[in-house]
Amino acid sequence: MKRLLLAVTLLLFSLSVSAMDMFVFIPSPPTGPQYPVFRAVTNGAWNVPATWGAPTAPGLNSVVTIPPNLTVTIDHLELNNTNAPKWVRVEGTLAVSTAVSTRFYAETIHVAMGGTFSLGTSMVPLPLGKTAEIIFTSPAADFDKVWDPQQITRGLIADGSVKVYGISRTYAVAVTNDVPKTARTMNLLSVPSNWQPLDELVLAGTYFRRNAAPQDELRHFGSLSGTLLTIHATDTAFQNDHLHVSTSGSTPNFHIANLTRNVIFKSDVASPNYRRGHVMLMNSDTQIQWASFINLGRTDKGTPLNDYTLDRTNGKTVKTADANITNIRGRYPVHIHKAGYGPQPWDGSGGVLPQTNITGCVVVNTPGWAFVNHSSNVDFRRNVAYDFTGAGFVSEDGDEIGYFVNNIAIRGKGDPNAGYDKARINFANFARPQPVADFAFNGDGFWFNGPALHVNGAIASGCNGRGVIWHTTGAVNIHTFDSTLPYGHYTFFLKDNIPLVYGAAASSLKPRTWKFDPMHKSVVIADLPILACSNIESYGNFIGLHLRFNNFDDIAWYTEDPYNFDMQIDPAELQTSISLVPTRLKETITGVQAWNDETAFALRYAGDADLTSFTAINRLDYDEINAAQNPSLAPAYGVESFFNLRNIKFTGLITDGWDVANFFNNVQNSASVTGFDPGTPSPRNYALTGTWDKSPTAMACAAVTPNTPIIGAGGTSVTLRWSGSATTYLARYRIAGSQQWTYVQTTATSIVVPTTAARSYVWQVIGGCDAKHTITNYTAQGSFGT
């Protein structure tokens, strides 16, 4: 009985969430003499006329229906789109053969409730050597917004089940050696499975600078000898340095990912955006494994959405007239849209719906988000997001559950007009005329709007936004039609489900609720802790890991005008003020490596967290003396703990190579870092249980004067020398034009640098005399060559 009640509760909650949202309107198939109608009459192949009881198989612009209990199989390879149907409605089964290679063109495939789109099985996937392509066509004209006001057509829209199984490939593998420019080989941490000659690979970049060109590089698989990979003979050598960093025995790796799959969904035309297809999956009985999604998605995060606008005079969202919408939300390459909640490990067999599974898939080139869990239960594993504008992986509304395990996001470009902003990233950002519910537009690897997720093994590289951000507030549900509430309803987490997700400890949690729910079951999502987060690798990004509005309880909500969302919140149980939450659950994040990011870790409005085994390393080539050489800010903070932190504890924190290793400002009670005084910065090269400057307030900063370097015998070394009165010095040097410094800490006034013949070097040195909360630039520099 208990399981039955739980199943009913989960189902009703799923339905209630969907009912609050504007329904997805799928138009009726187009009619007219230009759209010949075909209806399957028997099981059979698509290209066989008898399947349709007609003289011919469906042709260009045809409107096709596959009735219930019938299966039509695609077992042919189209050479072009001259026979592409306008509309395919699947009430039975549309199957793709695994015996031959296939290619099928269509403008819209709608899998109706009860229908199935299938390709292979988990036991018999599409075999190696065979390919299956589903190519979405598009007329040159923009949408007929009278017939299709939501611009939902053009792509795969599934109310029914989708089961797709390509052949598995190792999705990504770590590279263990440096790969300098002109290299053609690299050593891998392990032998990848099923990588084939001419598979397209992307080698992640290891460098970040604002507005700089991305440094990931596309090449093709050539050969493998043990773990030594050689790129294909037809490829040019690598054009950028891909270099490791190390500190205190830790040398994190960078990665190479495989973008090739033998099941391909793609648009036949990538530009303009309205001609792209998209994939919207609305049935939890969906399993897609080892497929690629190329040039898909119409929502453009490089420019503000314009489907809803904000009326600041009355705090309302206003829907744009359908005919005037040019950038609509919700049209992404892999979009699980309100598919409902199914079994989780915490609910045993009580779930009523299966969990959606997206495994080993690839999204390449999208103007918006790549992989999206929208109010669903999704297991994302071993997926690759490459070349995206908004974000690689997203939990959209904040009420999502499920997993993000061993996924990699490379090259997040972001809105070029939004700027590099550490604070105004989703609301009150006046660079975005539509600030409400228009977020994750900076090129973020992973954007989590909700906390009830298991995240393990997230890798992000080359993102102009955050590698990983937990912004666990939920999102405004702007589609709701309650005119009495500003901005519509805010999404919520069902109070009755908290113990099921968070276990017995949740019984003491008394979160705030929303006023639109008189039963007080609709919990403010920000009052819940991150469920699980571990093993994050974030390198070459603007910010490595960002916690913002996460598990924090000393403010109400977004209280600044004209937002004032606190007006919609009821106090927590036994409280009279919405600014107080009587009980908090502690969250834990462990095993995070952030390196060569402009800032490794940024924390604002975050509370009640144990942060364990965090490593922040910077070797970027910013020049502190010649500021004009830097087109943007120099890396200043390894950890930027700034503005409203409460009960945060770092344990096992390493910060290496930053102007200020750990900057704390406006930190509230119980915030601490093991081994650090929160009021004292730990500047420069290395900090583990103390600061680099052993006596930061005991002396005044003394001048450091460079002396002439001494070139060693044979030109294989140079002794760098300086004069000063500090007790400790930090010197750094690099080959002129290289992108990484090498650091040396010493109590002497010289160091010996091994050199390469006929190369020019630059070097800088600083004395150990930084004062509290002061960034002191290097005070001496020079150059040398051999």
N, C-alpha and C positions, 0 to 999 in steps of 0.2 A: 504493500500500500504506500509506503514511504517513497519508494522509487517511482510509483505511478504519479504521486502528487508532485514530485520533483520534475518529472517529465512534463506534466501539464503546466507547471510554473514556468519552466524554461520555454515551452512552446508559446504560452500566452505572452511572456515577456518579449519573445521574438516578434510575435504578431503586433504587440502594442508599439514597439519601436517602429516597425514598418508602417503601421497605421498613422503614426505621427508625421511621417515623412510624406512628401508629395509622391504619389504613385508614379511609377515609370509608365509612360503612355507609349505603347507600341501601336503604330497606326495600322489600319487595315491594309491588306495588299493593294497596290495600285490597280486601277482598272482602265480599260480602253483598248482599242484595236492595236495599239502599239505594244501591248503587253499580253502575248498569247498565254493561255492558261493550260497547265498540265497537271494531272493528278495521277499518282501511281495507282495501278489496279492489281499489281501482283509483286511479289518479291523479285528482284532482278537487278541487273547492272544499269547504271544511269544512262549509258549511251545506247542501250538497246530499246528500240521503239516499243517492243511488246510490253516492257515494264510499264509504259504509260498508256497502253491500248491506243496508240496513235501512229500515224504514218512516220513520224520522226521523233527523235529525242528532243528534249527542251533545247531551245536556241537562245539567241541574244534577246535580252529584256523579257524573257519569259517569267511568268509567275507560277511557282511550282508548289504543290502540296504533297507531302508523304503522309497518308492517313495512319491512324493507329493500327498496330499489329502488322504493319508492313515494313520491310527493310529494303532500302535502295542502296546499292553499293557503288562507290566511285572506284573504278579499276582501270581508268584511262589517264593518259597524260596529254593535256591540252597544250598546244604549241603557242596559243595566244588567247586573247579574251573575246574573240569574235562570237563565241557561243555562251557568254556569261549570262546567267539568269539575273533578273532584277531582284527577285524575291524567292527564297526557299523557306517554306514553313514545314517544320519537322514535327509531326504529331506521333509518328512511329519512330523509325530509326534511320538515320543517315550514317552509313558506315563507309570507312575508307579501307580499301584492301591493303593487307600487309604482304601480299605475294609479289607485287610489282611496284615500281615507282609510279607515282601519280602526281598530277597537277590539276587543280580545279579552281576556276574563277567564278566568283559570285559577288554581287553587290551587298546583299544582306542575307544572312542565314539566321532564321529565328527558330530556336528549339523551344517548342511550346511545352507547357506543363504536361508531364507524362511522356514527352518525347526524349530521344537520346541521340547525341552525336558521339560516334565511337570510332576509335582507331587503335586496333590491337588490344592486348590485355597485359596485365602485370606479368604474367608468365610467358606470354608470346608477344613481345613488343615488335614494332617495325624493325626488321633486322638491319644490321650494318650492311652498307652497300645499297640499300633502298632508301628513297626519299619520298616524302609526301608534302605537297605544298597546297595550302589554301590561300588564295590571293584575292583580296577584296578590291573590287573595281569601284570606280566613282566617275560619274559624269562631270564634265568640266564646269557645269553650272553649280552655284551654291544650292543649299537645301531649299526645297519647297516647304516653307515654314507654315503654310496653311495645312498641308497634308501631314507634315512631321514637325510639329512645333517644338518638340524637345530635342530635335536633331539626334534621334536615337538610332536611326538606321545607318547603314554602311558599316558592316562588321559582323561579328558573331554576338548575338544577344540570346542568352540562354535562360529561360524559365525552367527548362527541363535539365536533364542530366548530360554532363560532358565527361567522356572517358577517353583519354588520349595517352598513349604510351610509345614514346620513341626509345631508341637504344640509349643506354646510359653511357656517360662519359665522365671522367673526373672533371668537376666543374672548375676547380682552381687548385694550384699547388704553390707552395712557398719556394722562393729562389734563395739559395744559401750563399751565393757568392756575389760580389759586386759585378754589375754589367755596365762597363763604361761605354761611352760613345765609340763607335767603330767595331764593337764586339758583335759576334754572330752566334755565340754559344752561351749557355748558362747551366749551372748545376741546380738540380731540383732536390727538394727534401725527400720526395718519394717518386716512384714510377707511376705516371698517370695511366689510367685505363682507357682504351679505345680512342686514343688520339691518332688521327689518320693524316697522311700527307695532304697538305693544303688546307687542313682545318685552320680557321681564322683564330688567332690568339691575340690577346691584349696584355702587354707587360705594363703593370701599374707604374705610375710616376712616383718619385720619392721627394719631390721638391714643391714648395709653395711660395708664391709671391703674388700679391694682389694684382689682378689684371694681366698676369702673365699667361702666356699660352700654355695649355695643358701639356704635360710631358709623358703621359702614357703613350704607348706606341703599338700600332697594329702590325703584326707580321703573320706568317703562316708556318704551320708545323712542317719541319723537314724530316728530321730523323732523331732517334733516341738511342744512345749507347749507354746502357746502365741508367744513370740519372743525369747524364750529360745531354742536354737538348740542343740541337742545331736548327736554326731557322731555315726555311726553304731556300734553295739555291737561287730562285728568281727574286728573292727579297733583297732590299738594300740592308746594310748593317744598321745598327741602332744609332740614332742621331742625338740622343740625350744620355747623360749619365744617370744610371739607376744604382744608387749607392746605399749601403747599410750605415747604421749608426750603432754605437755601443756605449754602455756605461755599467760599471759595477757588476760585471759578469753577465749582463743582459744585452743581447744583440737581436733585436726583433727582425723578422724577415719581411720582405715585400713579396708580391705574388704575380703569377701569370695565370690568366683565365682563358678558358676555351669558349668561344662564341658560336661554334658550329653545332647544329643539331640536325637530325634527319627528318624531323617534323617541323614544318615552317608555316607560320601564319604571318602574312605581310600585306601591306598596301601596294597596289601597283603604281601609285603615284604618291610621293611623299610631300609634295608642295603644290598649292597652298594647304594649310592645315585642314581646311574643311573637306578636302578630298581624301584624307586618311581614314582608314578603318579603325575600329576599336573592338575590345572584347569585354563584355559585361556578363558576369556569371552570377545568377541569382538563385541557384539551387545548390544546397550544401552537398548534394550527392555528385560531387565533381572531383575528378582525379586527373590532373594533367602532369605528366612526367616527361622530362627531357624533350621539350619543344622550344622553339625560338619564336619571338614576336618582334618583327622588324618593321620599322617605319610606321608604327601604329600610335594611336592616341591623337585626339584633336584639342583637348584642353591645353592651352598655352600658358604655362606659368612664367613665361618671359614677359608677360604683360598682364595688367589687372583683369580679373574676371569682370564681365559686364552683364551677367544674367540677373543679378540683384544689385541694387545700389543702396546707399545709406542716406536717409533723410535725417540730417543732424538737428533739424528743428524740433522733431518729436521723437527721435530715437527709434525710428522704425526702419525696417528693411522694405524696399519697394522692388517688386519684380519688374524687370524690363519687359516691354512688349516683345512677344516672340519674334516679330519681324526684325527687331533691332538687335537681337543677341548675336554677337559675333564671336564671343569667347565663353562658351558654356562650361560649367564644371562637370566632372564625373565621366569624362570620355577618355579612358586610359587603356593601355595595352593589355594589362592583366588586372581586372577590377572585379573583386568579389564583393558584390553589392547587396547588403542586407539579406544574406543567404540563410540567416538563422543560426541558432546555437545548437551544437551537438555534443557528443560525449567528450569529456575531458578526463584525465586520470583521477581528478577529484570527485567525479560524480559516478564512478563505476559504470554500470550499464544503464544508468537512469536517463541518459540523454535520449531524445526522440529523433534526432537527426544525425546523419554521419558528419564527420569533420571534413571540410574541404582540404584537399591536399595538392599543393603546388611544389613539385620537386624537380630540381635540375634544369629549370627553365632559364631562358635568356631573353631579356628585353634590350634591344639596340635602337638608339635614336628615337627618343620621344620628347616632345616639347613640354610635357607635363610631368606626371608621376609615372613610375614604371610598374611596381607591384603594390596593390592597394587592398588592404583588409578594411572594409567599410561595414561596421556593425555586424560582424560575422565571426565565425570560429574557423580559423585557417591555420594550417601547418605549412609554413614556407621553409623549405630546406634546400640547401645547395644550389641556390639560384644566383644569377649574375645580372645586375643592372649596369648597363654601359651607355654613356653619352645621353644623359637626361638633363632636362632644364630644371624641374622643380625639386624632385626627390626620388631616390631609388626605391626605398621601401617605406610604406606609410601605414600607420593605423589612423584612420581618418577622423572618426567622431569621438573616440575615447572610450567607448563601451565595448571595444573589441576584446576577444579572448583568443588564445591559441599560441603559436610558436613562430619565432624567427630564429632558425638554427643554421649556422654555417652558410651564411649568404655574403656576397661581396658586391659592393657598389663602387664603380669607377667612373670618374669624370662627371661631376655635378656642376652644371654651368651657372644656373641661377639667372634671375632677372637682372640684366645689366644696369638698369636704372634704380634698383633698390639699394645698392651700395652694400658695404660690409658693416653691418650694424649688429652689435652684440646685444642690444636691448629691444628695439622696436622691430620684432621679427614676425609678428602676427596680428597685433592690434595697435591702434593709434600710430600706425606707420603712415605718415602723410605722403610718402612716396608712392603709396598704393591708394588710389582714389576709392577703391572698394575694400576697406580694411576688415570688415566682419566676415569671418569664415573664409578668408582668402589667405592661406598660410602655406608654409613649406614651399617658398618660391626662391630660395637662395641657392639652390643646388646642394641640398643636404643628402648625405648618404642614407641615413635612417632617421625618420621623424615619427616619434611615438606620441600620439595625443592621449593615450590611455595607459594606465599602469598595469592592468591585469594580464600581462603577457610574460611568456618565457622567452628571453633573448639570450642566446649563447652563440659565440663564434661569429660576431658581426665584423666584417672587414670593410673599411672605407678608405678610398684614396682619390686625391685630385678633386676634392669638392670645394667650391667657392663658398659653401655654407659650412654646416657642421658635419663632421664625420658621422656622429651619432648624437641625437638630441632627444631627451625625455622632456616633453612639455606637456605634462599630464593634467591638463585642465579639461579635456574634452573640447568640443567645438559647438558653436551656435548652430542649431538646426533651423536654418533660415527658411526652410520649405513649409514650416508649420503655419497654419492660417489663423492662429489666435491673435486677433488684432489688439488685444488688451495688453500684450506683453511686448516690451522692446526687443527687437531682433528675433522674435520667435522664441521657442523653447531652447534651453540649453540641454545638450545631451546629458544622460545620467546613467548611473549604474544601479541596478536593482538591489535594494538593501537585503532582500531575502537570499540573494545569491552570494553575498560576501562570505559567509562561512563556508560555502561550497568551494570557493576559489582560494581563500586565505587560510582555511583550517580553523581549528578550535580557538586559536589566539584571537580571531576576529570577534569573538563574543564580547570582548570588552570595548570594541571600537564603537564610538557614538558620533558618526559624521553628521554634517549638515545636510539638509534636504532642500528641494526646490518647492516654491510656493504653489506652482501649478499642480502639485500633487497633494491633495488634502489628506491622503492616507500616509504621507511621509515615508514612502517607499523609494523615492527617487533621490538617490544619494549624489551629492556633489562629487564628481569624479576626482577632483584635486585632493580630496581628503583621504584617498587611498594610496598606499605605498606601492612602489614598483614590486611586482611579484618575484621576478628573477632576472638578473642581468649579470653576465660573466663573460670573460674571454673576448674583450673588445680590442681590435687592432685598427688604429686610425692614424694615417700618416699622409703628409702632403696636403692637409686641409686647412681651411681658415681657423676652425676650432676643432680639436680632437673629440672631446666629449663635453656636452653641455647639459646641465640640469637647470631647469627654469620652471617656476610655479609647480614645484614637485614636492608633495607631502609636507607642505608648509602651512602653518595654521595661525600666524599672527596678523594677518590681514584678512579682510573679508573676501574680496574678489577684485575684479577690475573696477575700481571705484572712481576713476577719473572721468570727468565729463567728456563726451556725452554718454558714456557707456553705463556706469552705475548698475552693473549686474547684481550688486549686493541687494538691490531692492527686490530681487526675485527669490532670495534665499531665506529659509527659515533657520533659526538657531539649532545647534545640536541639542540632543536630549539633555535635559536638566540645565540648559544654559539660557541666559537671557540675551546674550549678544552673539551676533553671527560671526564676530571676529575671534571667538574662542571655540576650540574643539577640545573636549576634556581628555580624550585618550588618543594616542597615536600608536600605530604599529611601526616598528623599526624596519627599514629596508636595508638591503645589503647589495653592494655592487663590488665585484671582485675581479681581479685579473685584467687590468686595462693598460695597454701600451699605446701611447700617443707620441709620435715623433715627427719632427720637421713640420709641425703645424705652427701657424702664427701664434696661437695660444693653445696649450695642451688641454687644460681643463677649465671650464667656466661654470661658476655656480652663482645663481641669483634666485632669491625667493625659494630656497630649498631647505628642508628640515628632516630631522630624524633619520639619519643615514650613517651606516658604517661603510666606509670606502677603503677597501683593502687591496694591497698590492697594485698600486698605481705607479706607473713609470712614465715620466715626461722627459723627452730628450730633444734638444734643439741643436742643429748644426748648420742652420741656414746661413747664407752668405751676406746677410745684411751688414752694412758698414756703418758703425756708429759715429765715426769721425767725419767721414765724407757723406753727410746726410743726403746731398744731392744725388748720390748714386742709388738711393733707395726710392723707388716710385711709390712707396707706401710705408706704413709704420714698421719699425723694427720689432722683432719678437721681444716682448717685455716681460710677460708673466708666464711661468710654467703653470701655476695654479692661480686663477683670478677668482678669489672668493670675495665677491663684491655685492654688497647691498642685500640685507635681510637673509641671513643664514641662521639656522637654529639647530643645535644638537647634531652637528656634523662632526664626524671623527674620521681622520685618515690614519691608517696603520700600514706601515711598510711603503711609505711614499718616497720615491726618488725623483728629483728634479735636477736636470743636468743641462747647462748651456744657456740659461736664461739670464736676462738682465736682473730680474728679481725672480727667484725660484718660486716663492709663495707670497702672494700679496693678499692681505686681509684688510677689509674695510667695512665698517658698519656691521660687524659680526656680533650676533646676540649671544645669549647665555649658552654655555655648554658646547660651544664650537671649539674644536681643538684639533691639533695635528700632532701625532705622537712624535716627540723629539723636537718640536718647534714651538716657540712662543708666537702665537698668532699676531702679535704686534710687531714682530721683528722679521724683516725680509731675509731670505737666504739666497744671496745673490751669486751669480756667475756659474762656474762650471759644475760643481757637484755639491749636493746636499742630501744627506741621508738621516743622520741623527743629530746633526748640528748645522751650523752655517759655514759657508766658505770662509767668510771673514770671522775669525775666531773671537775678535773683540770689536764688534761693530760700533761701539760708542766710546772706545778707550783712546782713540787718537783722531787727530784731524787728518783729512785726506792729504797725502804728500804727493808732490809732483814726481812723475816717472819720466826719465829722459832716455831716449834710445841712444845706444852707442853703435859704432860701425860693426856690422857682422863680420865674423872671421870665417872665410871659406876653408874647409878642411882639405886634406890631401886627396887629389883625384876628383875633387868637386862633388863628392858623394854626400857631404854633410856641410852644414853651416851652423856656427855658434852664434845665437842671437844674444845680445848683451844690452843691459840697460842700467841706469843708476836710479836709486830711490831709497827711501827710509822705511818702507812698509815691512811688516813681518812676513807677509805672504803675498805672492804675485800670481796673476793668472795671465798667461800668454796664449795667443791663438795665432794660427798661420794657415794659409791655403795657397794652392797654386793659383796664379792670377787667372781669373775667368772661371774657376771652379765654383761649385755651388755649395760646398760644405767646408766649415772650419774644422781644424784639429786643435784641441785644447790641451794645455799643459799647466798644471798647478805646481808651484814650487816656492820654497823659502829662499832660494838662491836668486842671484841677479843675472842668470843666463840659463839658456837651455840649448841642447844640441838637436838640430833638426835634420833627419835624413832627407836627401833631396834627389831629384832626377835631373840628369844632365840637360843643359840647354832649356831649362824651364825657369820662368820668373815667378817669384813668390811675394806675397804681402804678409805682414805680421803686425800684431798689436799687443799691447801689454797694459795691465792696470794693477795698481797697488791695492792691498786689502784694507780699505778704509771707507766703505759705504756706510752712510748714516741711515737711521731708521726711515723706512718708506721713501728712500731716495734712489733714483736710477742714476748712477754715476757712469758716464761714458768712459770708454778707454781713453787714457791720457797720453799715450805715445804710440807711434806706429812707424813702420819703415817698409822697405822692399829690398829684396835681394835676388840674385840669380846665379846659376852655375853653368 
